[in-house]
Amino acid sequence: MNRRIAEGVEGAEGTEDEAGVWDGGRSADAAAEDAREVTRGVIGAAIEVHRVLGPGFLESVYEEALAVELSLRGVPFRRQVPVAMHYKGRPIGQARLDLIVAYRVVVELKAVEQLAPVHVSQVVSYLKATRLRHGLLITFNVPVLRLGIKRVVHTPPS
C-alpha cells in the first residue's frame, strides 16, 4: 500500500499495493498523471453504472454497482475504507471512505439532486486524512452523470 495512506488506513502495512504499485521516488508529475488516469477510469465506470441504473436509487446501490463495474474492468479498489482520525496528535475515531481506487483517488458517492459545498469539504477532509491529492465526488441522482461529477484536488500547504 502506498506509504502516504498506510499510516491512516486501518490494517495497512508496507509500501506496495496488491497490484505492486509503489510511487516512492517518482516525480509529482508522474504521480499526478497516474491519478488522472485512475480518475478517468472511475468516471467511465460511473457513467456506465448511471447509464444502466439511471437516477433514483440509494447511495448503497450505486456503490455496489460501481464496485461490480470496477471489478469487471480490473481496476483495483477498496470499499468502506476505515481511516484513523486524529486531533492534536490523539486518536479520536475513524472515518469511512466510500472507495479508494488504485490507492491514488478517494471516491465519495452521493445520491442527491445537487452537490453542496459541504460534500466538497468532506472529500477535502478525506484527502487530508489520507494524504492523497485527488478525489472524485459523484452524485448519481442527476439526469446526465457529467452534471454530477466534481473533481477535487487538495494541495497541502508547503
C-alpha positions in Angstrom: 0.0 0.0 0.0 1.1 3.5 -0.6 3.0 4.8 2.4 1.2 8.1 2.3 -2.1 6.5 3.2 -0.8 3.4 5.0 -0.4 5.5 8.2 -4.1 6.4 8.4 -5.7 3.3 6.9 -6.5 0.6 9.4 -4.7 -2.7 8.7 -2.3 -1.2 6.2 1.2 -2.5 6.0 4.2 -1.9 3.8 4.5 0.4 0.9 3.2 -1.6 -2.0 -0.5 -2.2 -3.1 -1.8 -5.5 -4.3 -1.0 -4.5 -7.9 2.6 -3.9 -6.9 2.3 -0.2 -7.4 4.6 2.0 -5.4 5.2 5.6 -6.2 8.1 6.3 -3.9 10.8 8.2 -5.7 8.5 9.1 -8.6 8.1 12.6 -9.8 5.0 14.6 -8.7 4.1 14.9 -12.4 4.1 11.2 -12.9 2.0 10.6 -9.8 -0.5 13.2 -10.9 -0.7 11.7 -14.3 -1.4 8.3 -12.7 -4.1 9.8 -10.6 -5.7 11.5 -13.7 -5.7 8.1 -15.5 -7.3 6.4 -12.5 -9.9 9.3 -12.3 -10.8 8.8 -16.0 -11.3 5.1 -15.4 -13.6 5.7 -12.4 -15.6 8.3 -14.3 -16.0 5.9 -17.2 -17.2 3.1 -14.8 -19.6 5.6 -13.1 -21.1 6.7 -16.4 -21.8 3.0 -17.2 -23.4 2.5 -13.9 -25.6 5.5 -14.4 -26.4 4.5 -18.0 -27.7 1.1 -16.8 -29.4 2.1 -13.5 -30.3 5.8 -14.0 -31.1 8.1 -11.1 -33.3 7.4 -8.1 -31.6 4.7 -6.1 -29.9 4.9 -2.7 -26.2 5.6 -2.5 -25.5 2.0 -1.3 -27.0 0.6 -4.6 -24.7 2.8 -6.7 -21.7 1.9 -4.5 -22.3 -1.8 -5.0 -22.9 -1.4 -8.8 -19.7 0.8 -9.1 -17.7 -1.9 -7.2 -19.0 -4.5 -9.7 -18.1 -2.3 -12.7 -14.6 -1.5 -11.4 -14.1 -5.2 -10.8 -15.2 -6.1 -14.3 -12.7 -3.5 -15.6 -9.9 -4.9 -13.5 -9.5 -1.6 -11.6 -8.1 -2.2 -8.0 -10.1 -0.5 -5.3 -11.1 -0.8 -1.6 -14.6 -0.1 -0.3 -15.7 1.4 3.0 -12.1 2.1 4.0 -11.5 2.9 7.6 -9.2 5.9 8.1 -7.9 6.7 11.6 -8.7 10.3 12.6 -6.5 12.3 15.0 -7.0 15.6 16.8 -3.9 17.3 18.1 -2.0 14.1 17.8 -4.6 12.0 19.6 -6.8 9.4 18.1 -10.5 10.4 18.1 -12.1 7.7 15.9 -12.2 6.8 12.3 -13.9 7.9 9.1 -15.1 5.6 6.4 -14.3 6.4 2.8 -16.7 5.0 0.2 -13.8 4.0 -2.1 -10.1 4.4 -2.6 -9.2 3.4 -6.2 -5.7 2.2 -7.0 -4.5 3.8 -3.7 -4.5 7.1 -5.5 -8.0 8.5 -5.7 -10.6 9.0 -3.0 -14.1 8.5 -4.4 -17.1 9.8 -2.4 -20.6 8.8 -3.7 -23.8 10.6 -3.2 -27.4 10.1 -4.3 -28.6 13.7 -4.0 -30.0 16.1 -6.6 -27.3 18.7 -6.2 -23.8 18.6 -4.7 -23.3 21.1 -1.9 -20.1 22.8 -0.6 -20.2 20.5 2.5 -19.9 17.5 0.2 -16.7 19.0 -1.3 -15.4 19.8 2.2 -16.0 16.1 3.1 -13.8 15.0 0.2 -11.1 17.5 1.1 -11.1 16.3 4.6 -10.7 12.7 3.4 -7.8 13.8 1.2 -6.1 15.4 4.1 -6.6 12.4 6.3 -5.2 10.0 3.7 -2.5 12.4 2.4 -3.8 11.9 -1.1 -4.3 14.8 -3.6 -7.0 13.6 -5.9 -10.7 12.9 -5.2 -13.9 12.4 -7.0 -17.3 13.4 -5.7 -20.1 11.7 -7.7 -23.9 12.0 -7.3 -26.0 9.6 -9.3 -29.3 11.4 -8.8 -28.9 13.6 -11.9 -30.3 13.2 -15.4 -26.9 13.2 -17.0 -24.0 12.0 -14.9 -21.4 14.5 -16.1 -23.6 17.1 -14.2 -23.0 15.1 -11.0 -19.2 14.7 -11.1 -16.8 17.0 -9.3 -13.0 16.5 -9.3 -11.4 17.6 -6.1 -7.6 18.3 -5.8 -6.1 19.1 -2.5 -2.7 20.8 -2.4 -1.2 20.6 1.1 0.5 23.7 2.4 4.2 23.8 1.8 
